[in-house]
Structures are given as structure tokens and as C-alpha cells.
């Protein structure tokens, strides 16, 4: 099973795009449940103007969050479902 896990450092810095190809920004950090280690969301760095059209949660320091359940795939990019963000 270790081959199926994404190492944190390999995700940070990846571009976040919708499955339709709209750019949202880059992965800055992650938030997770400390007891279980469950990933909750991705913190967005350098958000694009398109993110203003989406109903995204924000951190206390006003950074945008992409919920884990919207992530479709992680490869060269982090691909998310725009429908889950509206």
C-alpha cells in the first residue's frame, strides 16, 4: 500500500485546476484531522481571479480552501470538480 500514498512534499506547489481546465492556483499547504490523519482540504496559494466565482471556505488568515471531497485526481496537477465547489 505505500505506493498508493502521495507524499506531502510532492503535492505542495502543484497547480490546482478544474476538470474543465480552469486554473485556481497552487497548493500551499493542507489541513487535516490530527487524530485520524484524514485530509480535510488544500490551502490555495496565488488564487486566480476565477476563484471569486466559487463558494470556497477561508481560513482565519483569509486563505482559500479546496475541500478534499472535490479532488478528482493528483498527478502533474491537482484536478478538482468545479460542481463540488459552487
WOVEN-V275541 format. One record per residue. OMEGA is omega in radians with two decimals (NA if undefined). Layout:
omega->OMEGA
omega->OMEGA
This chain:
omega->-3.12
omega->-3.14
omega->-3.11
omega->-3.08
omega->3.03
omega->3.09
omega->-3.09
omega->-3.07
omega->3.13
omega->-3.14
omega->-3.12
omega->3.13
omega->3.13
omega->3.08
omega->3.07
omega->3.13
omega->3.03
omega->3.12
omega->3.06
omega->3.08
omega->3.12
omega->-3.13
omega->3.14
omega->-3.10
omega->-3.11
omega->3.10
omega->3.09
omega->-3.03
omega->3.05
omega->2.96
omega->-3.11
omega->3.08
omega->-3.02
omega->-3.11
omega->-3.06
omega->-3.07
omega->-3.11
omega->3.11
omega->-3.13
omega->-3.10
omega->3.04
omega->3.07
omega->-3.06
omega->3.04
omega->3.13
omega->-3.14
omega->3.11
omega->3.09
omega->-3.12
omega->-3.11
omega->3.11
omega->3.13
omega->-3.04
omega->3.13
omega->-3.08
omega->3.05
omega->3.13
omega->3.05
omega->3.08
omega->3.12
omega->3.03
omega->3.06
omega->-3.12
omega->3.12
omega->3.03
omega->-3.11
omega->-3.12
omega->-3.07
omega->3.10
omega->-3.11
omega->3.12
omega->-3.09
omega->3.03
omega->3.11
omega->3.03
omega->3.10
omega->2.92
omega->-3.09
omega->-3.12
omega->3.09
omega->-3.12
omega->-3.13
omega->-3.13
omega->-3.10
omega->-3.06
omega->NA
